[in-house]
Amino acid sequence: MSRYETYLREHRDRHLAELKDFLRIPSVSALSAHRPDVERAARWVADAMQAAGLEHVEVLPTGGHPVVYADWLHAPGRPTALVYGHYDVQPVDPEHLWVTPPFEPDVRDGKLYARGASDDKGQVFLHIKAVETLLRVDGALPLNLRFLVEGEEEIGSRHLPAFVEAHRDRLRADVAVISDTTFFARGVPAITTGLRGLAALEITVRGARGDLHSGLYGGAVQNPLHALVELLAGLRGPDGRIRVEGFYDRVRPVPEEERRQWAALPHDDARLVAELGVPALFGEAGYTTLERLWARPTLELNGVWGGFTGEGTKTVLPAEAHAKITCRLVPDQEPEEILDRLEAHLRTHLPPGVTLEVRREPGGARAVLTPHDHPAVQAARQALREAYGVEPVLVRMGGSIPVAETFATVLGLPVVLLGFGLPEENFHAPNEHFHLENFDGGLRTLCAYWPLLARGAL
C-alpha cells in the first residue's frame, strides 16, 4: 500500500482539480434543458476512463441518457468485477439555500461542496483514479474490471434494465461493486449488505362527474376527499403495523446474530430525534429503530391531494382525490404481489358512493441481500480496515438501488455496496458535500480492495 499511497499523495492536487472539473458539469437528468450537460458529463467520464488506462471505452445509447462502458481484461484466471455508478445528479432547488453555487465546487473545512460531490460523481471518480493508480504503479491490474456508469439513476434508471439484459455477455462478471452508499457514521466505515426493495402506485378516488356545491349536495353524496382519507387511515394501525392482508406473509426475520451486531452499533434514538427535529420517533412496535429502517417493510403516503387548496374558502365537494403510496420491501417480498395485495385491500375497503382507479408506477425492485461471509464482502472489510485502521461494520440500508436487484437477477451477481459518503452530506439537498478524509480514504480502500479481491476465492 505504501507505493500506492505515495502516488496518491503526489497526485492529490491534480486529482482534486479534475474532480472539480467533473462537478462543474450540471448533469441534472430530470431536467430536459440539461440534456446537453448530461451528454457532456458522459463524455467527460469516458475521457477520464481512457486517460486512466481503461480500454474499450464507449458512450452507448439507451432509450434516454447514455451509459459509459469500459473494461480492462488482461488478468486470465482472475475474477472479474463489474463497477457501477452514475454521473447524473439531482436538481439543485432551492438554489438560494446554497452557500456557494451548486456547480462551482468549493472546499471549506475539509469538505468539497458541489451538487454530485458525494452522490455519486465523487465516488465514481474514486474508482477511476484507483484504476489509474494501480496501472501507473504496477503496470497492470490484479483482476479484470468492467465499468458501467449511467446517466439516469436520479430518475429511476428507467432504461438500464433493458440495457443490462441486451448486454448480458458484455457485462459478464463474478461480482458487482457499487459505491453509492455511506458509512454508518463519521469514523465508522461500513459495508452495506442489504437494501430494501420498492413498490409504488397512485390511486384516484372519484365521485360525481364534476365538482359540486357543498350547500346544494353536501350530505347527499359521498365526498371523495373524505372517502380517500378514510381509506388511507385504514392502511396502518396505531402500533405502526400495516393492515393490508398478507402484507407480512413473506417477510424474512433478521438472524439473531445480525440483530445483536446492530444493537452494538453507536446509534442513539435521542440524537436522531434532535437531528430530525421531530417530537418523537414512530414505527412498528416490537422492533428497534435500526431494525425498522433496515429490515422491516413499510407503507408510506408520499402525497395526498384534491379539491380546493387556494387562499380563502371555496365550498366545494371535489370530483376526485388522489394519493401516491410507496412500500419499501424486505427479502422474499415480491413487488407485484405486494401491489396485488394493496390494491385488493383498497378495493375491499372502499367507502360507498365513489369509484377507485389504481395506477402502478414503474421501477419496482426486490430487496437485495449479500451474505456476510461472501469473499467479496470479507475482502472489502479487510480493505477498509487497512485504509482506516478501524474495524468496519456490516449494515443494511433502508433505501433502494434498483440496479442492484437487476445485477442480482439478470446477471446473477452478488452485490457489494462499498460506499464512502456520510449520512450528513446533504445529497439531494442544498450544500451537498464530500468529506475529503473519505476522498483520501476511499482511494486507499479501493487500491487495497482490488488486490485482496483478486486473491479471494470468488
N, C-alpha and C positions, 0 to 999 in steps of 0.2 A: 504493500500500500504506500510506502514512503515514496516510491518513484512516481506513482500517480499523484500523490499529494504535492510533490514538488512541481509537477506540470500544472496542476490546477492553481497553485499559488502564483506561479509565474504568469499565467494567462488569465487570472481572475478579472482584471480590469477590462480586458478585451471581451471576455465572455459577458460581463455585466453590460457593457456598451451594446453588444449585439442583442441581448435580451431587451434592452430599452428600445432598440430599433423595431423589434418584433411587436412590442407593446404599443408602439405609436400607430400601428395599423388598426383602424376602427372596424374590426371584422365582426360586426353585430349581425348575426344570421337572421334574426327575427325581422329586420327592417329592410325592405326591398331597396331603399336608397343606398344601402351599404353593400349591395351585391358586388360592385367592383372592388370594394375593400376586402370582402371575403375572398374573392379570387386572388387578390394581391397577396393576402396572407398565406393562401395555399402555395403560391409560387415562392414566397419567402421561405416557407418550411422546406419545400423541395430543394431550393438553392442551399439552405443550411445543411440538409442531409448530404447533398452532393459534396459540399466542402468538408464535411466531417469524414468522408470516406465511404459512405454507404453507396450501394450500387443499384442499378435498375430502377432509378428514381423516376416516378411518373406522377403527374397530376391527372387523375382519372375522373371522368364524368359520372354523375349519378342522375337521378331524376331531379335533383336540386343542386346544392352546393357540392363542389368536387371533394374527393378524398385524395390524400397523398400516400403513395406506396413507395417503399424502398426496402432493400434487403442487403445482407452480407451472408453468403452461404458457402464459406470455404473451410468449414470445420467438419469433415466427414467423420461419422461415428459419434459426434457430439449432439446434444439435444438442440432443438430449435425453439426459440421463444418468439411469440408474437406480441409486440409492444403496441398498445393502443393509447391514443389521446385525442384531443380536439383543439383546433385552432380558432374556433368561433367563440364569441363572448356574448354576455348578456347586455341588453340596453343599459344606459347609464343613469336613467331617471331615478330620482330628481337630481338634476345636474348641479343645482345651486348648493347642495349639501356637500359637494366635494371640496376639500381644502385646496387642492390643486387640480387642474383639468384632468379628466379621466384618461386621456390619451397623450398626456405629457408626463412620462414617468419621472418620479421624484423620490429620492432617498432621504428619509427622515428617521432618526432614532433607530437605525439598523433595520429599517423596513423599506421595501420598494413598493411605492404606491402607484397603481395604474389599474384600469379595468383589464382583467385577464392575468394579472400578476401571479395569483395563486390558482385560479380556475380558468383555463388549465394551461395557458401558454407557458408560465414559468415552469411547470412540472414537465411538460413536453420538452422544453428546452433542455432540462437536466438530462434527459435520455439522449438527446442528440450530442450534447457535449461529453457525456460519459463515453459514448462510442468514439468520438474524436480523441479523447484522452487515451483510451486503450489502444487505438490504432497508431497514434503517434508514439506512444511509449513502447509498445510491444510489437508493433508492425502487423498485428493480427488480432482478431477477437477469439476468445476462448470457446465460443459456441456460435451457433448460427442464429441470426436475428432477422426478423421481418418487422417492418413498421407499417402501421395503418393509422393515419391521422385524419380525422374527418372535420367537416365544417358545419355540422347540423346538430351537435349534441345538445345545444341550448334550446333547440326547438323540437326535441324528441327523437333525434336520429331516425327520422321517418323513412329515409331511403337506404339506410345502412343494412338492415336485414336482407333485403333483396340483393344488395351488392355482395354481402358475405356469401349468400347462397350461390350466386353466379360465379364467385371466385374462390370456391372451396379449395381447389387444388393449389392455387397460388398462395393461399393463407395457411396451408398445412403446417402444423407445429405440434409441440408437446405441451406447451403451457402458454397461457395469455397473461401478460403483466400490464396492469393499469395503474397509473399514478394520477389519480383524480380524487383522492380521499385525504383524510387528515390524520395527524397524531391524536392520541386521546387528549393530550394537553401539552402545553409547552414543557419540554424536558422529559416527556413521556412518549417516546416513539412507539408506534403501533402498526400492526399488520391487520387489515380488515379481512376477516374470513367469511363474512356473511353480509348479504344485502337483502332487504325486503323487496318483494315484487310489487306490482301495481295493477290496479283495475279501475276504470273510470267510466262514468256515464253522466248524462244530463237528462233531467226529467222536466216535462211541462204538464201542468195541470190546467185543464180548460173547462170553462163554464159556458156562459152564453156566447152568442155569435159576436158580440161586441161589448164594450164597457157599458155598465148600467148605472142609472141614477140611484143612489143608495136610499133616497127617500121614497122613490116610487116602487123599488123592488127589494129593498133590504128587508130581510125576514121572510121572504117568499122563495128565494133561490139561494143556492149554495154560493158562497164567496170562495173563489179558487185560492186566494191567499190563506184564508182560514183552513181550507182543506189541506193545502200544502204544509202549513205549519203543524197541523195535527198528524199528518203522515210522517213528517220528518221527526217529530218528537218521539214517535214510537220506535225509531230505529235503535235507540240506545237507552239503557236503564240508568237510574241514578248511581248505580255502582260502577258505571263505565263499561258494562258488558254489552256487546252488540246483540240485539234481539232478533236478528234475521235468522230464520230457521235453518239449521245446518251450517251456519257460518263457521263454527269451530270444529266441524267433524274431522277435517284432515290435519288440523294443527299439530305439528310435531313438538313434543315437550323438549325443553332445553336440558341437556345432560347435567346431572348434579355437579360434576366436576367443573363444567363451564360456568354454572351459576356461582360456585364458590370463587372462581377466578374473578368474575365480575364484581362480586361483593368485596373483594380485596382491592379494587381499583380506587384511586383517590377521587371519589365522587362525593359531592356534598349537596343534598337537596336544598338546604337553606341558601347556599351560594347560588344555585341555579335559580331559585325564586328571586333573589336580588338582581341577578343578571338580566332576567327576563322582565322584571318589573310587574310580576303578577302577584296577587294576594296569596295564592297557594297553588300547588301542583294538583293535577287531577288525572286519574287514569283507572284502568281496570283493577278492581280490588284483588288483593292477594299476590301482587307482583311488585317488585322494586321498580324504580324509575328506569334503570338501565334495561331491565327485562322488558318493560313496556315499550321502550324505544327500539330495541334491537330484535326482540324475539316474539312479540305478540302482534297479532293483526289489528288493524284499525279501520274505522269507517268515519270519514270526516266530511262535513259540509264545507265546500270551498267557496260557494257563492249562492245567495238566495235573493231573488228579486221579482218585482212585479208591481203593477199599479202605479199610483202617483207618488213621486218622491221629490217633487219640486217644493219651492217655498210656499208657505201658506197651506190652505186646506182645499181639497177637491173631493167632494162627497161622491165617490165612485166605487162601484163594485167592478174590479178589473176582470177582463175576459179571460186572462190567463196569468199563471205564476210559474216561476222556474227555479231550479236548483241544480247545482253541479256537485257531484259526490265522487270522492275517490276512496279507495281501500288500499292500504298497504298490507301486503300479504307475506306470509312466512313459509318456510319449506313445506312442500307437499300440497299447498293450496294452489288450485288451478284458476287463473283469472276468469276464463269463460264460465266455469262452474259457479264461481262466486257471483258473477254478474247475473247468471240464471237465477240463483237463489235470491239475490237482492231484488230483481225485477218481480219474481213471484211474490215476495213479501209485500212489495209496494202495491201490486195489483190486488192482493188478498185484503189489504188493509185500507184501500182507497175509500175515503168517505163518500157517501151518496151525493148525487147531483153534479158530479164532474167526471171528466174522462182523463185518462193518463196516456202520455206519449213518452217513450223511453228511447233515448239515442245513446248507443255505446260509443265511447271515444276510442280511437286507435291508439296504439302504443302501449298496450298492456304487456306485462312481463312477469315471469315466475321469479320467486326468490332464488338466490344463488348462495350456496354454502360449500366452502372448501375445507376438507378435513385438516385439523391442526397438525397432524403428523405427516402431511404430504411433503415430500422432499423439497419442493419449490418454496413452501412456507417456511420450512426449517432453515433453508439457505437464506431467505430474506431475514429471518430472525437473527442469524449469525452476522449477516452483513450490517444490520442496524446496530448490533452490539459492538462490532468493531468500529463503526463510524462514530457512534455517540458515547461509547464507554458505559452504557447502562443497559439493563435488561429490558428489551421491548415487551409490550403486552399484546395479547391477541384479543381483538374486539370484533363486534359486528357494527353495522351502520344501519340506521333506520331508513335511509333513503334508498333510491332505486337507480341503477345504471343499466338500462335495458340492454345495451350491447353486451354486458357481461353474461346475461342469460342467452343471448344469441350465440356467443362464443361457446357456451357450455352445451347448448342443444344442437346447433348446426354444425359446429366444428368438433364437438366432443372434448373441449379443452377444460382442464382445471384453471381457475382464475385466481391470480394473486393480486390483491389490492394493496400496493405499496406506495402510499401517498406521503407527501411531505408538507402539506398545508397544516394550518392550525384552525381550530373551530372559530376563533375570534377574528379571522382575517377578512371579514366583510365581503366574501364572494356573493354575488348577486345584489350587493348593496353599495351605496356610496362609500368612497375611501377604501376600496379593496386594496389589499397589500399582501406582501410575501416577506416573511422574516428572512433576512439574509443569512442568519445562522443555519437555516434549513436549505437555503440555496447551496451553501458550502457543504452542509452535512448530507444533503441529498446526493450531490455529486460523489462524495466519498462512499456513500452507501452503494450506489449503482456500480461504481468501479470495483467494489468488493463483491457485489452480488453476482455479476456475470461469471467470474471465475469459480465462485462457490457453486453456482447452479450447474456449471459445466462438469463439475466433479461429482455432482449428486446423481442418484440413480433414478432418472425420470423414465 
